[in-house]
Amino acid sequence: MSSDQKRGRRTMMTPQELDAFLAEQRTCRIATVSKDGRPHVVALWFAWDGTSLWLYSIVRSRRWADLLGDPRVAVVVDDGEEYGELRGAELSGSVEIVGEAPRTGEPHPELTAPERLFAAKNFGLEAMPHDGRHAWLRLTPERIVSWDFRKIPQP
């Protein structure tokens, strides 16, 4: 194993660190690709339930249109200003639509926990407000890569 590979392993987040990081962060950047191959990256709020990333997306958006054609995404969540503070994760896989689109608030057992998490984290509310313009996307990552440069030994 090269010294770069060893250094990379030392700067990865542990599963517990990754869970805590994703639970506390609010904004991610999601990358999609249109049918004609044009990439698109946009910031979006999310909730992490320990297994899946839940994204509440406007259904009349380029992102939504892209995902209807190709559900594969890459999502980055990161934090830090100075080099030695940088940390983050890239999650990739395919999203799936959960619940009605757009979401009107009809009872849906799979959405009870993510809506509670999302509402508390992003709105400070106990229940999710529904505007009839958004719908839920669930990303259960096939691959996660993380980094935490705070772990790099200082000279």
C-alpha positions in Angstrom: 0.0 0.0 0.0 1.4 3.4 -1.0 1.9 6.2 1.5 -0.9 8.2 -0.3 -3.3 5.2 0.2 -2.4 5.0 3.9 -2.8 8.7 4.4 -6.3 8.5 2.6 -7.4 5.7 5.0 -6.3 7.8 8.0 -8.4 10.8 6.9 -11.6 8.8 6.2 -14.4 9.2 8.7 -15.4 6.3 10.8 -19.0 5.1 10.4 -20.0 6.8 13.6 -18.3 10.1 12.5 -20.0 9.9 9.1 -23.4 9.4 10.7 -22.9 12.3 13.1 -21.6 14.5 10.2 -24.5 13.8 7.9 -27.0 14.2 10.7 -25.7 17.7 11.5 -25.1 19.1 8.0 -28.0 20.8 6.2 -27.0 21.3 2.6 -25.7 18.9 0.0 -24.9 19.3 -3.7 -26.5 16.8 -6.0 -25.2 16.1 -9.5 -27.5 14.7 -12.2 -27.1 14.2 -16.0 -29.7 15.1 -18.6 -30.7 12.8 -21.4 -28.3 14.7 -23.8 -25.4 14.2 -21.3 -25.3 17.7 -19.8 -24.3 17.6 -16.1 -26.2 19.7 -13.6 -25.2 20.4 -9.9 -27.5 22.1 -7.4 -27.6 22.7 -3.7 -30.4 21.0 -1.8 -31.4 20.4 1.9 -31.5 16.8 3.0 -32.0 14.5 6.0 -29.9 11.4 6.8 -31.6 8.5 8.6 -28.5 6.5 9.2 -29.0 4.4 6.0 -30.5 6.7 3.3 -30.2 10.4 2.3 -33.7 11.9 1.9 -34.0 14.8 -0.6 -37.1 17.0 -0.9 -37.1 18.2 -4.5 -39.3 20.5 -6.5 -40.9 18.3 -9.2 -40.9 21.0 -11.8 -37.1 21.4 -11.9 -34.3 20.4 -14.2 -33.0 18.1 -11.4 -36.3 16.2 -11.3 -36.5 15.9 -15.1 -32.9 14.6 -15.2 -33.7 12.0 -12.5 -36.8 10.7 -14.4 -34.5 10.0 -17.3 -31.5 8.6 -15.3 -31.9 8.1 -11.5 -28.1 7.9 -10.9 -26.7 10.7 -8.7 -23.6 11.8 -6.9 -24.1 13.9 -3.8 -21.5 15.8 -1.9 -21.8 17.1 1.7 -18.9 19.1 2.9 -17.8 21.5 5.6 -14.8 23.6 6.5 -13.0 26.8 5.3 -9.3 26.2 5.9 -7.5 23.2 4.3 -7.0 21.6 7.7 -10.7 21.9 8.5 -12.1 20.3 5.3 -14.3 17.2 5.8 -17.1 15.7 3.8 -18.6 12.7 2.0 -19.6 11.8 -1.5 -22.5 9.4 -1.7 -23.5 7.9 -5.0 -26.1 5.5 -6.4 -29.6 5.7 -7.8 -32.5 7.6 -6.2 -36.1 6.4 -6.0 -39.2 8.4 -5.6 -41.1 7.7 -2.4 -44.7 8.8 -1.9 -46.9 10.8 -4.2 -45.3 13.4 -6.6 -45.9 16.1 -5.8 -46.3 15.4 -2.1 -49.6 16.5 -0.6 -49.2 14.9 2.8 -51.2 11.7 2.3 -50.3 9.2 4.9 -47.3 7.2 3.8 -45.5 5.0 6.5 -42.1 5.1 4.8 -42.1 8.9 5.0 -43.1 9.3 8.7 -39.5 9.2 10.0 -37.7 11.2 7.2 -40.4 13.9 7.3 -40.0 14.3 11.0 -36.2 14.5 10.7 -36.3 16.9 7.8 -38.9 19.2 9.4 -37.0 19.4 12.7 -33.6 19.9 11.1 -34.5 22.4 8.4 -37.6 24.2 9.7 -37.6 23.7 13.4 -41.0 22.1 13.2 -42.5 18.8 14.4 -44.4 18.1 11.2 -43.5 18.5 7.6 -45.3 21.4 5.7 -46.4 20.3 2.3 -46.8 22.8 -0.6 -47.8 20.5 -3.4 -44.6 21.4 -5.3 -42.1 19.0 -3.8 -41.6 15.2 -3.6 -39.3 12.8 -1.9 -36.2 11.2 -3.3 -34.4 8.5 -1.4 -30.7 7.7 -2.0 -29.5 4.5 -0.4 -25.9 4.9 -1.3 -24.1 2.2 -3.3 -20.8 3.9 -2.5 -19.6 6.4 0.1 -16.3 8.1 0.2 -15.4 10.4 3.1 -12.6 12.6 4.2 -11.7 14.6 7.3 -8.5 16.7 6.9 -8.7 17.6 10.6 -7.1 14.1 11.1 -4.0 15.0 9.1 -1.1 15.4 11.6 0.1 18.9 11.9 3.9 19.5 11.2 
